[in-house]
């Protein structure tokens, strides 16, 4: 490992834009970084060991930083180097070291809107940078703060504009990054949050349109093979997970009237929108490591809606979304306990199951309705059979079961 890292070394003199590498040196560095990236993204226990050993190397991050800062580093080399950063963020030591290197974080932020020759190169570089920032920010409030400190208002605006990118992968990762920044923001970041929150109408419209793509026949570019169809379905699943997830983070900080305004701004009807949520739960009954949280975030947004307005609750029962939510709670898989997966490893384990989320929501709704035996609240409670015993305990003893 140390021999490979040594081959990624770059000259200390990086201050002049006139620096050029010989073709031989450039090829050696590029191939060494490619090999290093391949090693650190290895899955399983072997991957953990390789990332640990790489993170412990005293020179690896110095070399990667110099590559990121070198004026002659081309897109392919940069994306490979950024990939190394993203993978090392899975290792505790690696993540800590990267977070302690402000120049790496600053350079990653600069790649969000890179100055490259072609649009395709800009997208690839931005996609790699966003993915690395996501891996650094997830489950690390301190690093999320450092990223926010490096971001300028125009950077946040550029990020939200990427939510309309032609690249599905870029939109997916940008939504994840904005969600991480939103949940970890400080009061002084309120202006950033307002920019992010202003995208709720777009996010809701995107959810509707992407679900409709899944519902209808595959048209553009007719996908003839099962493999291509599965790849397309997986990409849409990952996009929906991130878009719905960001919507949840926004909704936690707004009023029901703001949500209603967002729907109205895009001419979206509540009943149609609720049906789209049910459709997501129907289409993605078997979550994948590419979108482990799609059912969780969908249930979270449904719960937020029915708690925010009694009219939404009526629509919830009208379209039998309660049955779909109950099925999710009863069929939760182990991978759904993780926020995301990278290199085959579950990243950030949730502290509660989906069934617990549904149970808490039912109790909360029932306890605020004045009676748990009449009206919509009773329908919610009784539609989830596994809650009946708990409800009886609450009614008889005035407390929730432990």
C-alpha positions in Angstrom: 0.0 0.0 0.0 2.8 2.5 0.9 4.4 1.8 -2.5 1.2 2.8 -4.3 0.8 5.9 -2.2 4.4 6.9 -2.9 3.6 6.8 -6.7 0.8 9.4 -6.2 3.3 12.0 -4.9 3.3 15.4 -6.5 5.9 18.1 -6.5 5.7 20.6 -3.6 5.8 23.5 -6.0 2.2 23.9 -7.0 2.0 27.7 -7.0 2.6 28.4 -10.6 0.0 27.7 -13.3 2.8 27.1 -15.7 3.8 23.8 -14.1 3.5 20.8 -16.4 4.0 17.1 -15.9 5.9 15.0 -18.3 3.7 12.4 -20.0 5.4 9.6 -18.1 5.0 11.2 -14.7 1.4 12.0 -15.4 0.7 8.4 -16.5 2.3 7.0 -13.4 0.4 9.3 -11.0 -2.9 8.6 -12.8 -2.5 4.8 -12.8 -1.4 4.9 -9.1 -4.5 6.9 -8.1 -6.7 4.5 -10.1 -5.3 1.5 -8.3 -5.6 3.3 -5.0 -9.2 4.1 -5.7 -10.0 0.6 -6.7 -8.4 -0.8 -3.5 -10.2 1.6 -1.1 -13.6 0.9 -2.7 -13.3 -2.8 -2.2 -16.3 -4.3 -0.4 -16.5 -6.4 2.7 -14.0 -7.0 5.5 -11.1 -6.7 3.0 -12.3 -3.2 2.1 -12.4 -2.2 5.7 -8.8 -3.3 6.2 -7.6 -1.6 3.1 -9.3 1.7 4.0 -7.9 1.5 7.5 -4.3 0.9 6.3 -4.6 3.7 3.7 -6.0 6.2 6.2 -3.1 5.4 8.5 -0.6 6.3 5.8 1.0 9.6 6.7 1.2 10.8 3.1 -1.9 9.7 1.3 -4.1 12.8 2.0 -1.2 15.1 1.4 -0.7 13.6 -2.0 -4.4 13.6 -2.8 -4.7 17.3 -1.8 -1.8 18.2 -4.1 -3.4 16.4 -7.0 -6.7 18.2 -6.3 -4.8 21.6 -6.2 -2.5 21.0 -9.2 -3.4 23.2 -12.2 -2.6 20.4 -14.6 -4.8 17.7 -13.1 -7.4 16.7 -15.7 -10.9 15.6 -15.1 -10.3 11.8 -15.0 -7.4 12.1 -12.5 -9.4 14.5 -10.3 -12.5 12.2 -10.3 -10.3 9.3 -9.3 -8.6 11.3 -6.5 -12.0 12.6 -5.3 -13.2 9.0 -5.3 -10.4 8.1 -2.9 -11.5 10.9 -0.6 -15.1 9.6 -0.6 -14.1 6.0 0.2 -11.7 7.0 3.0 -14.6 9.0 4.6 -15.9 5.5 5.5 -13.0 5.0 7.8 -13.2 6.7 11.2 -9.5 7.9 11.1 -9.8 8.8 7.4 -12.9 10.9 7.9 -11.3 12.7 10.9 -8.2 13.5 8.9 -10.1 14.7 5.9 -12.3 16.9 8.1 -9.1 18.4 9.6 -7.9 19.3 6.1 -9.7 22.6 5.2 -7.9 22.8 1.9 -9.4 19.5 0.8 -12.9 20.5 1.8 -12.4 23.9 0.2 -11.2 22.3 -3.1 -14.2 19.9 -3.1 -16.5 22.8 -2.8 -14.8 24.6 -5.7 -15.5 21.6 -7.9 -19.3 22.0 -7.4 -19.1 24.4 -10.4 -15.8 23.5 -12.0 -14.2 25.4 -14.8 -13.6 22.6 -17.4 -13.6 22.5 -21.1 -16.8 20.5 -21.7 -20.2 20.3 -20.0 -19.8 16.5 -19.6 -16.6 17.0 -17.7 -18.2 19.6 -15.5 -21.0 17.2 -14.6 -18.6 14.3 -13.9 -16.4 16.5 -11.7 -19.4 18.1 -9.8 -20.9 14.6 -9.3 -17.7 13.2 -7.8 -17.3 16.3 -5.5 -20.9 16.2 -4.3 -20.6 12.5 -3.5 -17.4 13.0 -1.5 -19.0 15.9 0.4 -22.1 13.8 1.1 -19.9 11.0 2.6 -18.0 13.6 4.7 -21.1 15.4 6.0 -23.3 12.3 6.8 -23.2 11.6 10.5 -20.7 14.4 11.2 -22.1 17.7 12.3 -18.6 19.2 12.6 -17.7 18.4 9.0 -21.1 19.6 7.8 -20.4 22.9 9.5 -17.0 23.2 7.8 -18.6 22.6 4.4 -21.2 25.3 5.2 -18.4 27.7 6.2 -16.8 27.2 2.8 -20.0 27.7 0.9 -20.9 31.1 -0.4 -24.6 32.1 -1.1 -23.9 31.7 -4.8 -22.7 28.1 -4.1 -26.0 27.2 -2.4 -27.9 28.7 -5.4 -25.8 26.7 -7.8 -26.5 23.5 -5.8 -30.3 24.1 -5.9 -30.1 24.7 -9.6 -28.5 21.3 -10.0 -31.7 19.8 -8.8 -32.9 20.4 -12.4 -29.8 18.9 -14.0 -30.1 16.4 -16.9 -28.0 14.0 -14.9 -30.1 11.8 -12.6 -27.0 10.8 -10.6 -26.1 14.5 -10.0 -29.6 15.4 -8.9 -29.6 12.4 -6.5 -26.4 13.3 -4.8 -27.1 17.1 -4.7 -30.4 16.4 -2.9 -28.6 14.2 -0.4 -26.0 16.9 0.2 -28.6 19.6 0.7 -30.5 17.3 3.1 -27.3 16.8 5.2 -26.5 20.5 5.2 -30.1 21.4 6.1 -30.3 19.1 9.0 -26.9 20.2 10.4 -27.3 23.9 9.9 -26.9 26.5 12.6 -29.1 29.6 13.1 -26.6 31.7 11.2 -27.2 29.5 8.1 -30.9 30.6 8.0 -30.4 32.4 4.6 -29.0 29.1 3.2 -32.0 27.2 4.5 -34.4 29.7 2.9 -32.8 29.0 -0.4 -33.1 25.3 0.1 -36.7 25.5 1.4 -37.7 27.6 -1.7 -37.2 24.4 -3.8 -40.1 22.5 -2.1 -42.5 23.2 -5.0 -39.9 21.8 -7.5 -39.2 18.8 -5.3 -42.9 17.9 -5.0 -43.3 18.3 -8.8 -40.3 16.1 -9.3 -41.8 13.4 -7.1 -45.0 13.4 -9.2 -43.2 13.3 -12.5 -40.7 10.6 -11.6 -43.4 8.3 -10.2 -45.4 8.9 -13.4 -42.4 7.7 -15.4 -42.4 4.5 -13.4 -46.2 4.1 -13.9 -46.1 4.6 -17.7 -44.4 2.7 -20.5 -40.7 3.3 -21.0 -40.6 5.7 -23.9 -37.5 7.8 -24.6 -34.6 5.7 -25.7 -36.8 2.5 -25.5 -35.1 0.2 -23.0 -35.3 -3.2 -24.6 -33.3 -5.3 -22.2 -34.2 -6.3 -18.6 -30.8 -5.1 -17.4 -31.2 -1.6 -18.8 -34.8 -1.5 -17.3 -33.5 -2.5 -13.9 -30.7 0.1 -14.1 -33.2 2.8 -15.0 -35.6 1.7 -12.2 -32.7 1.7 -9.7 -31.6 5.3 -10.8 -35.2 6.5 -10.4 -35.4 4.8 -7.0 -32.3 6.5 -5.8 -33.5 9.9 -7.1 -36.9 9.5 -5.4 -35.3 8.5 -2.1 -33.1 11.6 -2.1 -35.8 14.0 -3.3 -38.4 12.7 -0.8 -35.8 12.7 1.9 -34.9 16.4 1.3 -38.6 17.2 1.2 -38.9 15.7 4.7 -36.1 17.8 6.0 -37.7 20.9 4.7 -41.2 20.0 5.9 -39.9 19.6 9.5 -39.2 23.3 9.5 -42.3 24.7 7.8 -46.1 25.1 8.5 -48.9 23.2 6.8 -49.8 26.3 5.0 -46.4 26.5 3.4 -46.8 22.9 2.2 -50.2 23.7 0.7 -48.7 26.8 -1.0 -46.0 24.6 -2.5 -48.6 22.2 -3.9 -50.7 25.0 -5.2 -47.7 26.7 -6.9 -47.2 23.5 -9.0 -50.9 22.9 -9.5 -50.6 19.6 -7.6 -53.7 18.2 -6.0 -53.4 16.5 -2.5 -55.3 13.4 -3.5 -53.1 12.8 -6.6 -50.0 13.5 -4.6 -51.0 11.0 -1.8 -51.6 8.4 -4.5 -48.1 9.0 -5.8 -46.7 8.2 -2.3 -48.7 5.0 -2.2 -47.4 4.1 -5.6 -43.8 4.5 -4.4 -44.5 2.1 -1.6 -46.1 -0.3 -4.1 -43.3 0.0 -6.7 -40.4 -0.3 -4.2 -41.5 -3.1 -1.9 -37.9 -4.5 -2.1 -35.5 -1.7 -1.3 -31.9 -2.0 -2.6 -28.6 -0.8 -1.3 -28.8 2.0 -3.9 -32.0 3.3 -2.2 -32.3 1.7 1.2 -34.4 4.5 2.7 -37.0 5.0 0.0 -39.8 3.5 2.0 -38.7 5.1 5.3 -38.6 8.7 3.9 -41.9 8.2 2.1 -43.6 7.0 5.3 -42.0 10.0 7.1 -43.5 12.5 4.6 -46.9 10.8 4.7 -46.9 11.0 8.5 -45.9 14.6 8.4 -48.8 15.4 6.0 -51.5 13.6 8.0 -50.3 15.2 11.2 -50.3 18.7 9.7 -53.9 18.7 8.3 -57.1 16.8 9.0 -57.9 17.1 5.3 -54.7 15.2 4.4 -55.7 12.6 6.9 -59.1 12.0 5.1 -57.2 11.6 1.8 -54.9 9.2 3.5 -57.7 6.9 4.3 -59.7 7.5 1.1 -56.9 6.1 -1.0 -56.0 3.3 1.6 -52.5 4.6 2.1 -52.9 3.4 5.7 -52.7 -0.2 4.4 -49.6 0.5 2.4 -47.9 2.1 5.4 -48.9 -0.9 7.6 -47.4 -3.3 5.1 -44.1 -1.3 5.1 -44.0 -1.5 8.9 -44.6 -5.2 8.8 -42.1 -6.1 6.1 -39.1 -3.8 7.0 -35.8 -5.3 6.1 -32.4 -5.0 7.8 -30.9 -2.8 5.1 -33.7 -0.2 5.7 -32.1 0.5 9.1 -29.2 2.3 7.3 -29.3 5.7 5.7 -27.1 4.7 2.8 -24.6 2.2 1.5 -21.1 2.7 0.2 -18.6 0.0 -0.8 -21.1 -2.5 0.5 -21.1 -1.0 4.0 -24.2 0.4 5.7 -23.6 4.1 6.6 -25.4 5.6 9.6 -27.7 3.2 11.3 -31.1 4.7 12.3 -32.0 4.7 15.9 -35.5 3.5 15.4 -37.3 1.1 13.0 -40.1 2.1 10.6 -42.6 0.2 12.7 -41.6 2.3 15.7 -42.0 5.4 13.6 -45.5 4.4 12.5 -46.4 3.4 16.1 -45.2 6.8 17.5 -47.2 8.6 14.8 -50.4 6.7 15.6 -50.1 7.5 19.3 -49.2 11.1 18.6 -52.2 11.5 16.3 -54.5 9.7 18.7 -53.5 11.6 21.8 -54.0 15.0 20.2 -57.4 14.2 18.8 -59.2 14.2 22.2 -60.4 10.7 21.8 -58.7 7.6 20.5 -62.0 5.7 19.9 -63.8 8.1 17.5 -63.1 9.7 14.2 -60.1 9.6 11.9 -57.6 8.9 14.8 -59.3 5.7 15.7 -59.2 4.7 12.0 -55.5 5.3 12.0 -54.9 3.3 15.1 -57.1 0.4 14.2 -55.7 0.2 10.7 -52.4 -0.7 12.2 -53.3 -3.9 14.2 -49.9 -4.1 15.9 -50.8 -0.9 17.8 -54.1 -2.1 19.4 -52.5 -3.5 22.5 -50.5 -0.3 23.1 -53.6 1.9 22.6 -55.5 -0.1 25.1 -52.7 0.3 27.6 -52.8 4.1 27.0 -56.5 4.3 27.5 -56.5 2.1 30.7 -53.4 3.4 32.4 -52.7 6.8 30.8 -49.3 5.7 29.7 -47.6 4.1 26.7 -46.3 0.6 27.0 -42.5 0.3 27.5 
